[in-house]
């Protein structure tokens, strides 16, 4: 295996969804001193610098708050499902010479820098080409893929996400227990509960 310590890793944040159950763009919901999407960017940019964000619904509104730290990518087929967002993002990053990609979601605010560092460390050991997140009986994103999987990721379509590829290569997979940090904000009730405990800036000791 090549020396993974020297590899360049791109970050692909999936933020194209329409947030139909929320009734508003959840990417822009307040979280600490920023938004859900802004928080995701802040956490990952402490360990990786090349960050791409796939946008779809409410693209213009969300793009204005991104700043210069990330590269926005528009997915015109976002309504067809998460697979199209992954494929669109991978198509963009393959234009550069990245050795791997870390795919994460904009709506998992409990995922923090330490967890991403753990994923990168396991990848750097060179024993596995996929480092993913454990969800009970399956593994999913956040997930880090070696470039050997780029072609398969770019071929994803409709509502088939990265899990399809993760399941295909069990011998190349290392799955990490997120210890409760895997919750994704998909309802108003869950958002309000998590915000009260973790997202309210008034409760942030920093």
N, C-alpha and C positions, 0 to 999 in steps of 0.2 A: 504494500500500500504506500502511496506517496506521503510525504510529510504534511499532515493536515494542519499543523501549527501555523504554517505559512500561507494557508489558503485564504482566498478572499470570499466572503460570504455576503450575498445580497439579502436584503429583507423585503418581503412582500406582504404588506398589510392589506387584507381584504376588507373593503369598506364601501361596497357597491350596492348593498341591499336597500330595499325600499322601506324597511321598518314598518310594515303594514300593521302589525299588532301593537306598535307603540303609538301610532297616530302622528308621529313627528320624526324627523331624522335622528335616530338614536346616536349616530356618530357625533352629534353636536350637544348631546345632553351634558350638563355640568358634572364634572368629576374633580374633586379637590379644587385646584386653582385654574383648571383648564376644562377640557371636554373628554369624553370617552376616547375619541380618536387621538386627541392631543396627549392624553395620558399614555396611550399605547406607544406613541412616537417617543415620548420622553423616556419611557422605561427601556426600550430597545436601543435607543441611540447612545446610551451609556456604554454599550458593549460593541455595537456595530454602527457604522456611519452611512453606508449606502442603502438608503431606505426608499422604497417605492410603495405608493399607495394606489390601489385600484379603486376607482370611483365609478359610480353609475347613476343611481337615483340622486336627485338633488345635487348634482355634480358642481354647479357653479357656486352654490351656497357653501358647500363643504370645502371646496378648493380655496376660497378666499381666506380661510382660517388656517391653512396648512403652513404658510411661511416658506422659507427658502431651504429648510433642512431636509425636505423630502422631494421626491420626483412624483408628480401625479400622473396616473395612467387612466385614460377613460376607456371603459368597456361598453361599447354600444349595445352589446347583447346581454347586459346584466340581468334582464328579466328572465332569461332562460335558465339561470341558476349559477351556483357558485363555481361549477366546473369551468364555465366560460371566463370567469374573472381570473382564475388561476392560469388558464391557457393564455389569456391576453397579457397577464403580467409576465409570465415566463417568456413569451415571445419578445417582450421588450428587453428583459435583462440578458437574454442570450446574445443581444447585439454587443454586449461587453463580455469580458473574459472572466466570469465568475466561476468559482469552483463548486459553489453550493448555494442553496437558497433556503432561508428560514421563512416559512409561511405562518402568519399568525392572523388573528381576527381583531377587529377594532372594538369588539364588544365583550372582551374578557378582562375587565379592569383589575381583577385580583392577580393576574399574571404580572410578575415583576421582574426587574433586572436580574435578581439572583437566580430565578428559574431559567431564564434565557442563557445565563452564563453556564449553568449546569448542562444544558443541552449542547452548547458549543464545546464545553470541555469533553463530553463523551464523544462528540464527533471528532475532536482533535486526536483522540487515541487511535483512530484509524481502523477500528474493528468492525464498524457498521456504516452502511451507506444511508441509513434512515434513522433519525432520532425523533421519536414521536411522543405524544402525551397519552397516558393511560386513562381510559374511560370505562372502568369496569371490565366488560368482556371484549372490548375493542380498543384500538388506538387511533388517535386523530391529531388534528392541529391544536396548538402549535406543533409544527413538525419541520425538521431540517433535512433537506434532501441533497445528496451528492449530485454533481452535474450529470452523472450517468443516468439519472432519472428525468432530466430536463425534457427529452423528447416525449416521454410518456405523459408528463405533466402538461405539456403543450397540446397534447391530443385530447385532453379532457373536454367534455361538452355537457350541455344540459345541467342537470342537478347532481352529477357525479363529481364529488370532490376528491381531495387527496387520499381519502381513506381507501379508495379503490386501488390505488397503487401501493399503499401501505400493506394491505391484505395480501397483495400479490407476491411480496418478497419477505416472508416471515424470517428467513434465514439471515437477512441483511438488516433486521430491525432491532433497535433497542428502544424500549418503551419506558418512560419515566412516570412515576407516580406524582401528580401535581399537588397532592395533599389538600384537596378542597379548593384550589385556586382556579379550577377549570370552568366555573360557572360563567355562562354567557348571558348577557342582559337581553332577554327576548320578550319580557312583559313589563308593564308599568309597575306591577306589584313587586317583582324581583328587583327592579332598578331602585325603587324607593327604599326597599329593605337594605340593599347593599350600600346605597348612598348614605343612609343614616348611620351605618356602622363604619364604613370605610371611605366613602367618597366626600363627606362633608368637610370642607376646608377648615371649619371651626374646630374640628376634632383632630386636625393634623398637627402633631407636635413640632414638625419641621417648620 
